[in-house]
Amino acid sequence: MLYFVYILKCADGSLYTGITTDLKRRFVEHKDRKGGGYTSAHGAKKIVYTEKHPTRSSALKREAEIKSWERSKKLDLIKSKPAFHP
């Protein structure tokens, strides 16, 4: 199964990082405020970064790595590779 690490821009400009097997479904969940406490409170606006991973383990490791970064480093990552939408 293929996993995606994604960064979501929230309505207040903050960034949320997560993993999923289905980007479209997960984004709808975030938009409908059913997809996690953070995005329910901050509002989901747009997926701004995505990358594919072959295993859940590698996706979780990458998610944790990105979450540990400062905002500026996340913005640099977003600029380096545009999001794709399968």
C-alpha positions in Angstrom: 0.0 0.0 0.0 1.2 3.5 -0.8 1.3 6.2 1.9 1.5 10.0 1.5 3.1 12.5 3.8 1.3 15.9 3.3 1.5 19.4 4.5 -1.8 21.3 4.7 -2.1 25.0 4.9 -4.8 26.0 7.4 -7.2 29.0 7.1 -5.2 30.9 9.7 -1.9 30.4 7.7 -0.5 27.7 10.0 0.8 24.4 8.6 -0.3 20.8 9.5 1.6 17.7 8.6 0.1 14.3 8.4 0.0 10.9 6.6 -2.7 9.1 4.7 -3.3 6.4 2.1 -5.9 8.6 0.3 -5.2 12.3 -0.1 -8.6 13.3 -1.4 -10.6 11.5 1.3 -8.3 12.9 4.0 -8.6 16.4 2.7 -12.4 16.2 2.7 -12.2 15.0 6.3 -10.1 17.9 7.3 -12.4 20.4 5.4 -15.5 18.8 7.1 -13.7 19.2 10.5 -13.8 15.5 11.0 -10.1 15.0 10.4 -8.2 15.8 13.6 -8.4 18.3 16.4 -5.8 20.7 15.0 -7.4 21.2 11.6 -10.9 21.3 13.2 -9.8 24.3 15.2 -7.7 26.0 12.5 -9.6 25.2 9.3 -8.2 23.3 6.4 -7.5 25.4 3.3 -5.2 23.6 0.8 -2.7 20.7 0.5 0.6 22.5 -0.3 3.1 19.6 -0.2 2.9 15.8 -0.8 5.4 13.0 -1.0 4.9 9.2 -1.5 6.2 6.5 0.7 6.2 2.7 0.2 5.4 1.8 3.8 3.6 3.2 6.8 6.8 3.1 8.8 8.7 5.3 6.4 5.8 7.7 6.2 5.5 8.0 9.9 9.3 8.6 10.3 9.2 11.3 7.6 6.1 12.9 9.2 7.9 13.1 12.6 10.9 14.6 10.9 9.0 17.3 9.2 6.9 18.1 12.3 10.1 18.7 14.2 11.2 21.4 11.8 10.7 25.1 12.2 8.2 26.8 10.0 10.8 28.3 7.8 12.3 24.9 6.9 8.8 23.6 6.1 8.2 26.6 3.8 11.5 25.9 2.0 10.4 22.3 1.5 7.0 23.4 0.1 8.8 25.8 -2.3 11.1 23.0 -3.5 8.4 20.6 -4.6 4.8 21.5 -5.5 2.0 19.3 -4.2 0.5 16.7 -6.6 -3.1 15.5 -6.4 -3.6 11.9 -7.5 
